[in-house]
């Protein structure tokens, strides 16, 4: 079994910064792409950013130049540094990972979500 545990959410004023972390644990053989998604109030979950095991990052347009995704492969952890936060960034943020477990089975695993609230 593989789990993702997120941390780092909270309440911040517009223009502020937060750093989210997501650590994978369990019967992990390898992790390919890791990423972040969010679900704003009353809306569907949406893509935020992803990063491959080789470090290639991609972002949704609205967060480019404000958010940075990174990962520590040795720790099976992905981070999301969020700066210049806006009220429209308010959402539950979920991390996601493409995992191959020790039985060589492939899974897409989701974290439990962490709330980010940006006040105006």
C-alpha positions as CSV (number, residue, x, y, z in Angstrom):
1,X,0.0,0.0,0.0
2,X,1.2,3.5,-0.9
3,X,0.1,6.7,0.8
4,X,0.5,10.4,0.2
5,X,0.5,12.8,3.1
6,X,0.2,16.5,2.5
7,X,1.1,19.4,4.8
8,X,1.6,23.1,4.7
9,X,-1.8,24.5,3.9
10,X,-3.4,27.4,5.8
11,X,-4.7,30.9,5.8
12,X,-2.6,33.6,4.1
13,X,-3.2,37.2,3.0
14,X,-3.2,38.1,-0.7
15,X,0.4,38.6,-1.9
16,X,1.7,36.1,0.7
17,X,3.4,32.7,0.3
18,X,2.9,29.2,1.3
19,X,4.8,26.0,0.8
20,X,3.0,22.7,0.4
21,X,4.7,19.3,0.9
22,X,3.6,15.8,0.0
23,X,5.4,12.7,1.1
24,X,4.9,9.3,-0.3
25,X,5.4,6.2,1.8
26,X,4.7,2.5,1.7
27,X,5.7,-0.3,-0.7
28,X,7.3,1.9,-3.4
29,X,9.5,0.7,-6.2
30,X,9.5,3.9,-8.2
31,X,7.5,7.1,-8.6
32,X,7.2,8.7,-12.0
33,X,5.3,12.0,-12.3
34,X,4.2,13.7,-9.2
35,X,1.9,16.7,-9.2
36,X,-0.6,19.1,-7.6
37,X,-4.2,19.6,-8.3
38,X,-6.8,21.9,-6.6
39,X,-10.5,22.1,-6.1
40,X,-11.8,25.6,-5.6
41,X,-15.1,26.1,-3.7
42,X,-18.0,25.0,-5.8
43,X,-15.8,23.9,-8.8
44,X,-14.2,20.8,-10.2
45,X,-10.7,19.7,-9.4
46,X,-8.2,21.2,-11.7
47,X,-4.6,20.7,-12.7
48,X,-2.0,23.0,-11.1
49,X,1.5,21.6,-11.8
50,X,3.4,18.4,-12.4
51,X,7.0,17.3,-12.3
52,X,8.6,14.2,-13.7
53,X,11.2,12.1,-12.0
54,X,13.8,13.8,-14.2
55,X,12.7,17.2,-13.0
56,X,10.7,18.5,-15.9
57,X,7.9,20.8,-14.6
58,X,4.7,22.0,-16.2
59,X,2.2,24.5,-14.9
60,X,-1.3,25.7,-15.5
61,X,-1.1,29.2,-17.1
62,X,-2.7,31.0,-14.1
63,X,0.1,30.0,-11.7
64,X,3.1,30.3,-14.0
65,X,5.7,32.7,-12.5
66,X,4.1,32.4,-9.1
67,X,4.2,28.7,-8.2
68,X,7.2,26.4,-8.3
69,X,7.0,22.6,-8.1
70,X,10.0,20.6,-7.0
71,X,10.7,17.2,-5.7
72,X,13.2,15.2,-3.6
73,X,13.4,11.8,-5.2
74,X,15.4,10.4,-2.2
75,X,12.6,11.4,0.1
76,X,9.7,10.6,-2.3
77,X,8.5,14.1,-1.6
78,X,7.0,16.8,-3.9
79,X,6.7,20.4,-3.0
80,X,4.7,23.4,-4.2
81,X,6.1,26.8,-3.4
82,X,3.3,29.3,-3.9
83,X,4.0,33.0,-4.0
84,X,2.1,36.2,-4.8
85,X,-1.1,34.3,-3.8
86,X,-4.4,35.6,-4.9
87,X,-7.9,35.0,-3.5
88,X,-8.7,32.9,-6.6
89,X,-6.0,30.4,-5.5
90,X,-8.2,29.5,-2.5
91,X,-8.9,25.7,-2.8
92,X,-8.3,22.3,-1.4
93,X,-4.9,21.2,-2.8
94,X,-4.3,17.6,-3.6
95,X,-1.0,15.9,-4.5
96,X,-0.9,13.0,-6.9
97,X,1.7,10.5,-7.9
98,X,2.2,7.8,-10.5
99,X,3.6,4.9,-8.4
100,X,5.0,1.5,-9.2
101,X,4.9,-0.6,-6.1
102,X,7.3,-3.4,-5.1
103,X,5.0,-5.9,-6.8
104,X,5.5,-3.9,-10.0
105,X,1.9,-2.8,-10.1
106,X,1.1,0.7,-11.3
107,X,-1.1,3.0,-9.3
108,X,-2.3,6.6,-9.4
109,X,-2.3,7.7,-5.8
110,X,-3.9,10.8,-4.3
111,X,-3.3,12.6,-1.0
112,X,-6.1,13.6,1.3
113,X,-6.0,17.3,0.5
114,X,-4.9,20.4,2.3
115,X,-6.9,23.6,2.5
116,X,-5.3,26.8,1.2
117,X,-7.3,30.0,1.9
118,X,-6.1,33.4,0.6
119,X,-7.9,36.4,2.1
120,X,-8.2,39.7,0.2
